[in-house]
């Protein structure tokens, strides 16, 4: 019986010794073919984590301790970079070619599947090409493309086992956000895309007297500035807007301001809100066409305006040119207007 107990104890000891114990550091090794640099840098969100010397043949091996598991940059002196997921306890071998740094890199060893997974995700995202080309598809091809993206991202997620749980959750959320972006933007473009009939406003108070509607400006391009007297970024655009008005004063375009001032920010009544708007227009000599929306927020809701300033460009036929047009301070606005006027 005693000998039996000794045998059991010996077996347990062998098993315990053979089981790898967790470490508070990780090991990186590997080789960069056709290497031209002398070292690599491990870069984190807060900057340099460690420099690792490269041998003449491009091989390297070192250990490092990190504060948290995360995606780091494996970066050369010439700023060639590939992402790597690091966690204390990992033992990762990295191999690739200097001439095609990103495409050729492969990871092996304990914990390496996380980095291979990240590369697969990045390559898939790069294969998307220009997102606008997807958004420009007709409904049926668009739906097929979105279904393809969903299945491809799910396939990548399911192809790698035992991934770090936080990394998996973050990438899964990121994939869902990409799909949601395409679906929401496509839906918005169905209503507010270029060439679609613009939502209308009717009977807005004109600073110069009377009432104006969008139809009042038919036959002209209309550049709309949705703003408010309390909006700092709106005020910052005033000098640039005045420059644009001067530049295109003899062109077939009207610059139209729509104030969204209302009681909650203007003293508690519609009367004081209108007075504040009128005083502001006069003080800053805004000129051109200045309208006050008053109680009608339908135009803002139709254009899904959640923040101001918001600029909208409409063509002479009342169709949308750009439902979220460049700001006056953006040089691309001049390029856009020059192409139309």
LODONU-691070 format. One line per 5 residues: number of its first residue (from 1); their letters; for each residue x, y, z of C-alpha. Coordinates in steps of 0.2 Angstrom, whole numbers, plus 5000, padded with zeros to 4 digits. Layout:
BEGIN
NUM = a = X/Y/Z | ... .
! end
This chain:
BEGIN
1 = xxxxx = 5000/5000/5000 | 5014/5012/5004 | 5023/5008/4988 | 5006/5012/4979 | 5005/5029/4987 .
6 = xxxxx = 5022/5033/4982 | 5019/5028/4964 | 5003/5040/4964 | 5013/5054/4972 | 5027/5052/4959 .
11 = xxxxx = 5014/5052/4944 | 5006/5068/4951 | 5023/5076/4953 | 5028/5072/4935 | 5011/5079/4929 .
16 = xxxxx = 5013/5095/4939 | 5030/5098/4933 | 5026/5094/4915 | 5011/5107/4915 | 5017/5124/4909 .
21 = xxxxx = 5016/5137/4922 | 5009/5154/4918 | 5022/5168/4916 | 5022/5186/4918 | 5031/5190/4902 .
26 = xxxxx = 5030/5184/4884 | 5043/5179/4871 | 5045/5185/4853 | 5056/5177/4840 | 5057/5175/4822 .
31 = xxxxx = 5065/5181/4806 | 5063/5195/4793 | 5069/5189/4776 | 5078/5202/4765 | 5080/5213/4781 .
36 = xxxxx = 5087/5231/4779 | 5085/5237/4797 | 5094/5234/4813 | 5080/5234/4826 | 5061/5233/4828 .
41 = xxxxx = 5050/5242/4840 | 5035/5236/4849 | 5023/5251/4850 | 5008/5252/4861 | 4995/5266/4863 .
46 = xxxxx = 5006/5275/4875 | 5021/5274/4864 | 5037/5263/4863 | 5036/5247/4874 | 5053/5239/4869 .
51 = xxxxx = 5066/5239/4855 | 5072/5222/4849 | 5089/5220/4840 | 5089/5211/4823 | 5103/5200/4819 .
56 = xxxxx = 5112/5202/4802 | 5101/5188/4794 | 5085/5197/4801 | 5082/5184/4815 | 5078/5190/4833 .
61 = xxxxx = 5073/5183/4850 | 5068/5193/4865 | 5056/5193/4880 | 5045/5208/4886 | 5032/5211/4899 .
66 = xxxxx = 5017/5221/4895 | 5004/5230/4906 | 4989/5223/4897 | 4984/5211/4883 | 4981/5222/4867 .
71 = xxxxx = 4985/5225/4849 | 5003/5232/4847 | 5013/5238/4832 | 5028/5227/4826 | 5037/5241/4818 .
76 = xxxxx = 5054/5243/4809 | 5065/5258/4809 | 5058/5262/4791 | 5041/5262/4798 | 5035/5246/4791 .
81 = xxxxx = 5022/5239/4802 | 5011/5224/4806 | 4999/5222/4821 | 5002/5209/4834 | 4991/5204/4848 .
86 = xxxxx = 5002/5202/4864 | 4998/5195/4881 | 5010/5189/4895 | 5013/5170/4894 | 5012/5170/4874 .
91 = xxxxx = 5027/5163/4865 | 5025/5169/4847 | 5036/5166/4832 | 5035/5180/4818 | 5041/5177/4800 .
96 = xxxxx = 5039/5187/4784 | 5048/5196/4770 | 5054/5214/4772 | 5049/5218/4754 | 5031/5214/4757 .
101 = xxxxx = 5029/5217/4775 | 5011/5216/4778 | 5006/5203/4766 | 5019/5190/4770 | 5019/5190/4789 .
106 = xxxxx = 5014/5174/4798 | 5012/5170/4816 | 5015/5154/4825 | 5017/5147/4843 | 5006/5150/4858 .
111 = xxxxx = 4994/5165/4856 | 4998/5167/4838 | 4981/5164/4832 | 4975/5181/4838 | 4987/5190/4827 .
116 = xxxxx = 4983/5179/4812 | 4965/5183/4815 | 4968/5201/4816 | 4977/5201/4799 | 4963/5191/4791 .
121 = xxxxx = 4951/5204/4797 | 4961/5218/4790 | 4964/5210/4773 | 4945/5207/4772 | 4941/5225/4776 .
126 = xxxxx = 4954/5231/4763 | 4946/5220/4750 | 4930/5230/4752 | 4937/5244/4741 | 4928/5260/4740 .
131 = xxxxx = 4913/5260/4752 | 4904/5272/4740 | 4904/5259/4726 | 4894/5248/4738 | 4882/5262/4743 .
136 = xxxxx = 4879/5266/4724 | 4873/5248/4721 | 4854/5245/4717 | 4844/5237/4730 | 4846/5219/4726 .
141 = xxxxx = 4864/5219/4722 | 4867/5229/4738 | 4858/5217/4749 | 4868/5202/4741 | 4884/5212/4745 .
146 = xxxxx = 4879/5215/4763 | 4874/5196/4765 | 4891/5192/4758 | 4900/5203/4770 | 4891/5196/4785 .
151 = xxxxx = 4895/5178/4780 | 4913/5182/4777 | 4916/5191/4793 | 4907/5177/4802 | 4917/5164/4793 .
156 = xxxxx = 4933/5173/4799 | 4927/5173/4817 | 4923/5155/4817 | 4939/5150/4808 | 4950/5154/4823 .
161 = xxxxx = 4948/5145/4839 | 4952/5149/4857 | 4954/5168/4854 | 4956/5180/4867 | 4938/5184/4873 .
166 = xxxxx = 4940/5203/4874 | 4948/5203/4856 | 4934/5192/4849 | 4921/5203/4857 | 4928/5219/4850 .
171 = xxxxx = 4930/5212/4833 | 4913/5205/4833 | 4906/5222/4838 | 4917/5231/4825 | 4910/5219/4811 .
176 = xxxxx = 4892/5223/4817 | 4895/5242/4816 | 4902/5241/4799 | 4886/5232/4793 | 4875/5244/4802 .
181 = xxxxx = 4884/5259/4794 | 4881/5252/4777 | 4863/5248/4780 | 4859/5265/4789 | 4869/5275/4776 .
186 = xxxxx = 4860/5266/4761 | 4843/5269/4769 | 4847/5287/4772 | 4853/5289/4754 | 4837/5281/4747 .
191 = xxxxx = 4829/5297/4754 | 4843/5310/4755 | 4854/5304/4741 | 4861/5315/4727 | 4847/5317/4714 .
196 = xxxxx = 4833/5314/4726 | 4819/5327/4728 | 4823/5338/4743 | 4812/5339/4758 | 4804/5356/4758 .
201 = xxxxx = 4801/5370/4770 | 4786/5382/4769 | 4782/5399/4775 | 4798/5403/4785 | 4800/5420/4792 .
206 = xxxxx = 4811/5431/4781 | 4822/5444/4790 | 4818/5456/4776 | 4800/5454/4778 | 4786/5441/4773 .
211 = xxxxx = 4788/5423/4771 | 4798/5411/4761 | 4798/5393/4755 | 4810/5382/4746 | 4800/5384/4731 .
216 = xxxxx = 4803/5403/4731 | 4821/5399/4725 | 4816/5387/4711 | 4828/5390/4696 | 4843/5393/4707 .
221 = xxxxx = 4856/5382/4717 | 4852/5384/4735 | 4866/5382/4748 | 4857/5381/4765 | 4866/5385/4782 .
226 = xxxxx = 4856/5377/4796 | 4862/5387/4812 | 4858/5395/4828 | 4864/5410/4838 | 4870/5400/4852 .
231 = xxxxx = 4881/5388/4841 | 4899/5392/4842 | 4905/5382/4827 | 4891/5390/4817 | 4898/5407/4822 .
236 = xxxxx = 4915/5402/4817 | 4909/5399/4799 | 4902/5416/4796 | 4918/5424/4789 | 4920/5410/4777 .
241 = xxxxx = 4902/5411/4772 | 4903/5429/4768 | 4918/5425/4757 | 4909/5412/4748 | 4894/5424/4745 .
246 = xxxxx = 4906/5438/4738 | 4914/5425/4727 | 4898/5419/4719 | 4887/5435/4720 | 4885/5435/4701 .
251 = xxxxx = 4881/5416/4700 | 4865/5407/4699 | 4865/5402/4718 | 4857/5409/4733 | 4865/5407/4751 .
256 = xxxxx = 4851/5404/4763 | 4852/5404/4782 | 4839/5395/4792 | 4840/5399/4810 | 4834/5385/4822 .
261 = xxxxx = 4833/5396/4837 | 4819/5392/4849 | 4813/5396/4867 | 4824/5384/4878 | 4840/5393/4873 .
266 = xxxxx = 4832/5411/4870 | 4824/5417/4886 | 4809/5405/4887 | 4797/5412/4873 | 4795/5411/4854 .
271 = xxxxx = 4795/5430/4854 | 4812/5432/4862 | 4819/5418/4851 | 4814/5428/4836 | 4821/5444/4843 .
276 = xxxxx = 4838/5436/4847 | 4839/5429/4829 | 4835/5446/4822 | 4847/5455/4833 | 4861/5443/4828 .
281 = xxxxx = 4858/5444/4809 | 4859/5463/4811 | 4874/5463/4822 | 4884/5452/4811 | 4877/5459/4795 .
286 = xxxxx = 4874/5441/4788 | 4865/5448/4773 | 4858/5438/4758 | 4843/5427/4763 | 4840/5424/4782 .
291 = xxxxx = 4825/5414/4787 | 4819/5409/4804 | 4811/5391/4806 | 4800/5396/4821 | 4790/5381/4827 .
296 = xxxxx = 4792/5371/4812 | 4806/5358/4814 | 4799/5346/4800 | 4813/5352/4788 | 4827/5347/4801 .
301 = xxxxx = 4819/5331/4805 | 4817/5326/4786 | 4835/5330/4784 | 4840/5320/4800 | 4849/5335/4807 .
306 = xxxxx = 4856/5330/4824 | 4869/5343/4825 | 4873/5361/4818 | 4880/5369/4808 | 4873/5358/4794 .
311 = xxxxx = 4875/5363/4776 | 4864/5357/4762 | 4866/5360/4743 | 4850/5359/4732 | 4850/5361/4713 .
316 = xxxxx = 4838/5372/4703 | 4825/5359/4701 | 4823/5356/4719 | 4834/5340/4720 | 4848/5336/4732 .
321 = xxxxx = 4866/5339/4726 | 4873/5335/4744 | 4863/5333/4759 | 4878/5335/4770 | 4888/5348/4760 .
326 = xxxxx = 4905/5354/4764 | 4907/5369/4776 | 4912/5386/4769 | 4929/5384/4777 | 4932/5368/4768 .
331 = xxxxx = 4941/5371/4751 | 4931/5356/4743 | 4915/5367/4743 | 4923/5379/4731 | 4928/5364/4720 .
336 = xxxxx = 4910/5358/4721 | 4902/5375/4716 | 4915/5378/4702 | 4910/5362/4694 | 4891/5367/4695 .
341 = x = 4891/5385/4691 .
! end
